[in-house]
């Protein structure tokens, strides 16, 4: 099996305005790639400054081993459509689980944060194929510059339902080439392992 499942540190970096990512280990050795295989392509070049143009489109990204050859057999898929949880799907087409947005009033919290100085909350959850929660994701937000001081995610922590801290992600946002540095604290069992590895990609697709 690819080193994607054996590395405790993964660097997931978008390669352009397109939904193309390289996944490297702690030594910057490419061990996997993620590429869009379904749905409309995001805008390119200067047009990308106006947004991806995807809006309500359904897009699917396939994750494969970096050395898997031209056919690139999948390890798993990340399937996103606006308004629905992001599905993580196995190579055999079976649902592994979902990346779910927690129902908190973020717009209200963001507005209140500008008045009170308190940091707003942003959370997600990983659930298995039967919609049973397996992990909570709590984001660290920092205020940006400018008049509106928009809050931006800079990191997140993954915690199991019994309180174990199992992973951490640092977010390096850029105009087109976002990077996510994922550190796994433990060798996780399935389906949690695949769900945690897929989570940065799932989050990035929600931003597209």
N, C-alpha and C positions, 0 to 999 in steps of 0.2 A: 504494500500500500504506500502511496505517496507520503513524503515527509510532512505534508500538510497536517497529518494527524499525529505526528511525532514531535513536532516543534512546540516549545513552550512560548516562544515569541514569534509573532507573525506581523509583517509589515505589509499592509494592503494599500496599494497606491493606484489611484486613477491615472491613466496614461494620457488622456486628452479630454475634450468636451464630450467624447463618446463614452458609452458604458463599457469601457475596457479597463481591466485592472491587472496589475502584477502583484503576486503574493510572494514575499521573500521571507527567509528565516532571519535569525539574529545576525548572521554574517552577510546579509544582503544577497544571498544566493536565491535565485528564482526557483520556487518549488511548485508554484501553481499559477494558473491564469484564470481570469473570469471575463467572459465575453458575452455580449448580447446575442441571443439566438432567436428572439421573437419580439415582434412589436416594431413600431416606427422608430427610426433613428433620431437621436437628439440633433438639434441644429449645430452647424459647424461654423468655424471662423467667427467673423464679427457678428453674425446673426445670433450666435450663442450668447452674446451679451444681453440679448432681449429675453433670455430664458431658454430652456431646453425645447419648448414647443410640444412637450409630451402631454401635459395637463392630465386628462382622464384616460390616457392610453394605457393598455396593459403591456408590460415589458417583462421579458424573462432573460435572466443572465445564467449562463452555464459555467460552473467551476470545474476545471480539469487540471490534471498534473502538467507541470511545465514541460516534461519530457515524454508526454504521452503520444507524440507523433501527429501526423496530419489529420487523422480521424478524431483525435481528442475525445476519447470516451469520457463521459461525464462522471464526476464524483457526486455532485448534487446540483440542483437548480435553485435560484432565488426568483420568485414570481410575484410581481407587484402590480396592483392596480389601485389608483387613488380611491380612498374611502374604504378599502378592505384591508384586513391584516395581511402582512407579507407572508407568503407561503414558502416554506423550505421543503423541497421535494427531492427524494432520493433518485439515484440513477435509474432505478426500476420503475419510476413514476409514482411510487407510493409516497404519501404525505409523511414527512418527518415531524413537522410541527409548524408553528407560526410565530412571527414577531408581531406583537400586539401593542398598539398605543393605549396607554392607560387613560381612562376618561376623567381627566382633570381639566378645569377651566383655565387653560394656559393663557388665553387672551386676557382674561380678567386678572390673572396673577401678574402678567407682564405689565399691565397698566398700573396695578397697585404697587409693583416693585419700583416704578419710576417715582411714585409719590412717597413711599415709605423707606426706600433703600434696601428692603429685604430681597433676598434672592428668590426668584420664582422656582417652582418645582417642575421637573419634566421627567416622566418615568415611562418605561416600556416593560413588557413582560414577554417571556418565552413560554409557550405552551406546547405540549406534545400533540401527537396526531389525534388524540381524543379530547383536545381542548383543556387538558389538565395543566395547571400552572407548574412549571419546573424551575423558574428563575425570575427574579426581579432585576430590572436595570434602572439604576438611579443616575441621572446626569448631573454633572457639574457645569453650571452656566456662569459666564462672565459678561459684564456689560461691554458693548462696543462703544465706539466714539460717535460723534455727531449729535445732533439735536435730540434724536429719539432714543439714543442709548439702547439699541436693540440688544437683547440678550442672546448670546451664542453658546452652543455646547462646546466645551473644550475637553471633556473627559467623561467617562462613565464607569460605574462599577457594577459587577454582576454578583448577585447574592442568591443562594438557594433559599428555599422556604424555611429551612431550619437555621438560617443565619450564617452559613459558611460563605466567605468571600472567595469566589472561584476565578474571577478574571477582572482585568482592568483594561480600558482602552483610552489612549490619548488621541485626540482629534486635532489634525493639522489642516485646517480649511484653507482653500485657495480658490481662485477664480474658476479653474477647471480641473485642477489636479489635486483633489483632496487625498490625504493620507491618514490611515488609521493604524496605530501601533497597538496591537493586542498582546497582552501578557496573560497566559494561563497559569494559575497558581497550582493546579493539580492536573493529573492525567484523568480526564473525565470519561465517564461511560456514555454510551449512546442512549437516547438521542441527544442528550445535553451537549455532548462534544460538538457535533455537527451544527447544532443550533447556535452555540456561542461563536463558533468560527464564522458562521454565516451572518451573524448579527450586524457587523459593521457594513457589509454589503447591503443588507436589508435597510439599514438606516440611510445609507447613501442613496438608494433608489427612492426613498420617500422624499428626498430633497430634490430629485430630478425634475 
